């Protein structure tokens, strides 16, 4: 799944890469992003599993770029003015 997050649709390349929704705590709630790069490594100090010979800890790092399509879809562009509206709707795409 991680490898496919940076690929586009081979049969229809105009669709572009998949959108990843970042949710983490109160600050990041369902933020639409595109993965621009990733890396997978292992922690050598954690050792390896004796049965499978796989690393016990696998570290995944992804570089994300937030996107906000402006085509009137569910994830339309919201700027600073959305914070001043009453009631404040925030910058989250909900």
N, CA, C and O of each residue as an XYZ file, in Angstrom:
376
protein
N       0.811     -1.188      0.000
C       0.000      0.000      0.000
C       0.861      1.261      0.000
O       0.511      2.252     -0.642
N       1.972      1.229      0.710
C       2.832      2.406      0.771
C       3.431      2.689     -0.601
O       3.470      3.841     -1.034
N       3.893      1.663     -1.279
C       4.469      1.855     -2.611
C       3.447      2.395     -3.592
O       3.780      3.224     -4.439
N       2.206      1.938     -3.490
C       1.183      2.383     -4.442
C       0.680      3.792     -4.145
O      -0.041      4.365     -4.961
N       1.043      4.364     -2.998
C       0.563      5.710     -2.658
C       1.210      6.803     -3.495
O       0.728      7.936     -3.491
N       2.281      6.500     -4.207
C       2.941      7.505     -5.040
C       2.722      7.255     -6.538
O       3.301      7.950     -7.372
N       1.885      6.261     -6.880
C       1.641      5.917     -8.284
C       0.294      6.456     -8.747
O      -0.625      6.658     -7.954
N       0.207      6.682    -10.051
C      -1.070      7.100    -10.615
C      -1.779      5.889    -11.208
O      -1.256      4.776    -11.155
N      -2.945      6.095    -11.761
C      -3.718      5.044    -12.396
C      -3.111      4.761    -13.768
O      -3.111      5.644    -14.626
N      -2.596      3.561    -13.996
C      -1.907      3.240    -15.253
C      -2.856      3.246    -16.441
O      -2.450      3.610    -17.545
N      -4.100      2.854    -16.245
C      -5.034      2.827    -17.368
C      -5.605      4.211    -17.684
O      -6.072      4.447    -18.799
N      -5.571      5.130    -16.708
C      -6.036      6.500    -16.920
C      -5.122      7.453    -16.138
O      -5.472      7.862    -15.031
N      -3.950      7.815    -16.698
C      -2.960      8.618    -15.966
C      -3.432     10.018    -15.599
O      -2.803     10.677    -14.772
N      -4.521     10.485    -16.194
C      -4.985     11.831    -15.867
C      -5.606     11.907    -14.478
O      -5.795     13.004    -13.953
N      -5.927     10.769    -13.873
C      -6.510     10.771    -12.534
C      -5.505     11.136    -11.449
O      -5.902     11.625    -10.392
N      -4.236     10.914    -11.680
C      -3.226     11.272    -10.706
C      -3.108     10.272     -9.572
O      -3.779      9.240     -9.576
N      -2.252     10.577     -8.596
C      -2.028      9.654     -7.477
C      -3.205      9.657     -6.507
O      -4.021     10.579     -6.526
N      -3.300      8.643     -5.666
C      -4.399      8.591     -4.700
C      -4.255      9.675     -3.630
O      -3.156     10.163     -3.366
N      -5.379     10.040     -3.024
C      -5.378     11.037     -1.952
C      -5.348     10.311     -0.619
O      -6.167      9.430     -0.356
N      -4.394     10.692      0.219
C      -4.248     10.127      1.557
C      -4.850     11.124      2.532
O      -4.553     12.316      2.454
N      -5.694     10.658      3.453
C      -6.331     11.543      4.433
C      -5.609     11.402      5.759
O      -5.605     10.332      6.368
N      -4.994     12.497      6.203
C      -4.217     12.512      7.439
C      -5.112     12.878      8.615
O      -5.764     13.922      8.612
N      -5.136     12.019      9.608
C      -5.881     12.269     10.846
C      -4.948     11.987     12.012
O      -4.498     10.855     12.193
N      -4.656     13.020     12.808
C      -3.768     12.856     13.960
C      -4.107     13.916     14.997
O      -3.783     15.090     14.818
N      -4.746     13.514     16.059
C      -5.065     14.437     17.130
C      -6.072     15.495     16.719
O      -6.849     15.303     15.784
N      -6.048     16.612     17.428
C      -6.986     17.693     17.154
C      -6.566     18.578     15.997
O      -7.405     19.227     15.373
N      -5.281     18.609     15.706
C      -4.784     19.537     14.703
C      -4.991     19.054     13.271
O      -5.240     19.858     12.372
N      -4.890     17.760     13.059
C      -5.021     17.205     11.716
C      -6.215     16.262     11.698
O      -6.131     15.135     12.188
N      -7.331     16.723     11.132
C      -8.547     15.920     11.067
C      -8.959     15.758      9.620
O      -9.545     16.663      9.027
N      -8.651     14.597      9.052
C      -9.069     14.265      7.689
C      -8.545     15.271      6.663
O      -9.308     15.773      5.838
N      -7.241     15.565      6.713
C      -6.605     16.508      5.797
C      -6.219     15.761      4.520
O      -5.473     14.785      4.597
N      -6.702     16.185      3.345
C      -6.353     15.500      2.101
C      -4.921     15.841      1.674
O      -4.547     17.012      1.597
N      -4.133     14.806      1.399
C      -2.725     14.987      1.029
C      -2.361     14.039     -0.110
O      -3.033     13.036     -0.349
N      -1.288     14.382     -0.798
C      -0.682     13.518     -1.801
C       0.705     13.158     -1.289
O       1.431     14.023     -0.800
N       1.074     11.888     -1.400
C       2.391     11.433     -0.962
C       3.395     11.759     -2.066
O       3.240     11.311     -3.202
N       4.429     12.545     -1.728
C       5.443     12.903     -2.715
C       6.671     12.007     -2.639
O       7.394     11.869     -3.626
N       6.918     11.398     -1.486
C       8.083     10.534     -1.312
C       7.863      9.677     -0.077
O       7.102     10.048      0.816
N       8.527      8.537     -0.029
C       8.460      7.695      1.164
C       9.780      6.968      1.336
O      10.548      6.825      0.385
N      10.041      6.512      2.546
C      11.211      5.672      2.809
C      10.834      4.648      3.870
O      10.077      4.937      4.797
N      11.375      3.452      3.716
C      11.142      2.356      4.654
C      12.499      1.882      5.131
O      13.374      1.566      4.326
N      12.672      1.834      6.442
C      13.932      1.359      7.015
C      13.626      0.544      8.260
O      12.476      0.467      8.691
N      14.644     -0.057      8.830
C      14.446     -0.829     10.037
C      15.410     -0.341     11.120
O      16.461      0.232     10.834
N      15.021     -0.584     12.355
C      15.842     -0.223     13.507
C      16.764     -1.399     13.796
O      16.308     -2.432     14.284
N      18.044     -1.261     13.504
C      18.984     -2.367     13.663
C      19.214     -2.728     15.130
O      19.591     -3.860     15.436
N      18.994     -1.783     16.030
C      19.190     -2.079     17.451
C      18.066     -2.949     18.012
O      18.250     -3.587     19.049
N      16.926     -2.989     17.363
C      15.798     -3.787     17.853
C      15.951     -5.265     17.515
O      15.272     -6.102     18.110
N      16.813     -5.599     16.590
C      17.040     -6.996     16.238
C      16.040     -7.527     15.236
O      15.243     -6.783     14.665
N      16.102     -8.840     15.036
C      15.265     -9.509     14.040
C      14.499    -10.650     14.701
O      14.949    -11.217     15.697
N      13.356    -10.976     14.147
C      12.573    -12.102     14.619
C      13.261    -13.390     14.188
O      13.659    -13.515     13.030
N      13.407    -14.347     15.096
C      14.147    -15.572     14.787
C      13.413    -16.460     13.785
O      14.043    -17.140     12.975
N      12.087    -16.455     13.841
C      11.316    -17.343     12.977
C      11.235    -16.826     11.545
O      11.436    -17.587     10.599
N      10.942    -15.542     11.381
C      10.721    -14.984     10.043
C      11.931    -14.236      9.493
O      11.992    -13.957      8.296
N      12.885    -13.910     10.347
C      14.074    -13.125      9.997
C      13.721    -11.717      9.514
O      14.495    -11.083      8.797
N      12.540    -11.240      9.916
C      12.134     -9.864      9.617
C      12.533     -8.961     10.780
O      12.612     -9.419     11.919
N      12.787     -7.678     10.503
C      13.113     -6.760     11.596
C      11.940     -6.618     12.561
O      10.781     -6.664     12.149
N      12.243     -6.446     13.838
C      11.187     -6.277     14.840
C      10.529     -4.902     14.742
O       9.341     -4.764     15.032
N      11.286     -3.889     14.339
C      10.746     -2.538     14.187
C      11.017     -2.063     12.762
O      12.161     -2.035     12.308
N       9.940     -1.690     12.063
C      10.052     -1.144     10.712
C       9.609      0.309     10.777
O       8.520      0.611     11.264
N      10.456      1.210     10.285
C      10.165      2.638     10.314
C       9.731      3.090      8.924
O      10.411      2.828      7.931
N       8.591      3.771      8.868
C       8.053      4.282      7.610
C       7.981      5.796      7.703
O       7.418      6.335      8.656
N       8.543      6.483      6.727
C       8.496      7.938      6.680
C       7.880      8.339      5.348
O       8.296      7.865      4.291
N       6.872      9.226      5.412
C       6.199      9.688      4.200
C       6.221     11.203      4.155
O       5.960     11.864      5.161
N       6.532     11.757      2.986
C       6.448     13.199      2.769
C       5.101     13.482      2.120
O       4.792     12.960      1.049
N       4.307     14.315      2.780
C       2.957     14.617      2.307
C       2.853     16.068      1.882
O       3.519     16.941      2.439
N       2.019     16.313      0.897
C       1.713     17.670      0.455
C       0.202     17.834      0.492
O      -0.530     17.098     -0.169
N      -0.261     18.812      1.275
C      -1.691     19.042      1.414
C      -2.262     19.573      0.109
O      -1.658     20.419     -0.551
N      -3.433     19.066     -0.253
C      -4.099     19.525     -1.473
C      -5.496     19.985     -1.117
O      -6.124     19.456     -0.200
N      -5.972     20.963     -1.842
C      -7.338     21.464     -1.680
C      -7.900     21.745     -3.066
O      -7.729     22.849     -3.582
N      -8.568     20.769     -3.684
C      -9.140     21.015     -5.013
C     -10.155     22.153     -4.968
O     -10.866     22.317     -3.976
N     -10.221     22.928     -6.026
C     -11.129     24.080     -6.071
C     -12.289     23.855     -7.032
O     -12.879     24.817     -7.524
N     -12.621     22.601     -7.304
C     -13.675     22.316     -8.268
C     -15.061     22.215     -7.634
O     -15.984     21.690     -8.258
N     -15.220     22.706     -6.413
C     -16.520     22.662     -5.748
C     -16.825     21.321     -5.130
O     -17.957     21.085     -4.707
N     -15.851     20.436     -5.064
C     -16.088     19.130     -4.469
C     -16.104     19.236     -2.946
O     -16.040     20.331     -2.387
N     -16.186     18.109     -2.300
C     -16.252     18.068     -0.835
C     -15.053     18.771     -0.198
O     -15.182     19.334      0.889
N     -13.901     18.747     -0.849
C     -12.690     19.320     -0.285
C     -12.334     20.630     -0.979
O     -11.234     20.765     -1.514
N     -13.246     21.590     -0.976
C     -13.005     22.871     -1.615
C     -11.994     23.704     -0.841
O     -11.695     23.416      0.318
N     -11.475     24.730     -1.486
C     -10.470     25.593     -0.867
C     -11.101     26.436      0.232
O     -12.154     27.043      0.036
N     -10.461     26.469      1.367
C     -10.854     27.341      2.463
C      -9.626     28.104      2.909
O      -8.548     27.528      3.052
N      -9.781     29.381      3.126
C      -8.659     30.209      3.541
C      -8.909     30.851      4.891
O      -9.724     30.372      5.679
N      -8.204     31.931      5.149
C      -8.297     32.605      6.442
C      -9.702     33.130      6.713
O     -10.100     33.258      7.871
N     -10.465     33.436      5.649
C     -11.810     33.984      5.838
C     -12.747     32.974      6.507
O     -13.722     33.369      7.147
N     -12.460     31.668      6.364
C     -13.316     30.666      6.987
C     -13.222     30.703      8.508
O     -14.127     30.232      9.196
N     -12.139     31.256      9.033
C     -11.981     31.365     10.487
C     -12.792     32.533     11.048
O     -13.094     32.561     12.241
N     -13.148     33.502     10.191
C     -13.861     34.685     10.656
C     -15.373     34.569     10.487
O     -16.116     35.414     10.985
N     -15.829     33.542      9.797
C     -17.257     33.367      9.598
C     -17.928     32.996     10.911
O     -17.286     32.469     11.819
N     -19.214     33.273     11.005
C     -19.944     32.925     12.211
C     -20.993     31.882     11.857
O     -21.854     32.197     11.036
N     -20.999     30.701     12.386
C     -19.987     30.141     13.268
C     -18.738     29.770     12.483
O     -18.809     29.462     11.293
N     -17.603     29.800     13.154
C     -16.331     29.500     12.505
C     -16.330     28.034     12.077
O     -16.550     27.137     12.891
N     -16.077     27.803     10.780
C     -16.072     26.436     10.272
C     -14.668     25.848     10.246
O     -14.509     24.643     10.048
N     -13.658     26.667     10.441
C     -12.286     26.170     10.474
C     -11.734     25.880      9.098
O     -12.398     26.088      8.083
N     -10.517     25.399      9.083
C      -9.843     25.108      7.826
C      -9.927     23.635      7.446
O      -9.491     23.248      6.361
N     -10.483     22.812      8.327
C     -10.583     21.385      8.015
C     -11.582     21.173      6.897
O     -12.533     21.944      6.772
N     -11.391     20.144      6.078
C     -12.229     19.936      4.901
C     -13.600     19.358      5.192
O     -14.281     18.947      4.253
N     -14.033     19.305      6.409
C     -15.341     18.726      6.744
C     -16.455     19.679      6.474
O     -17.619     19.348      6.701
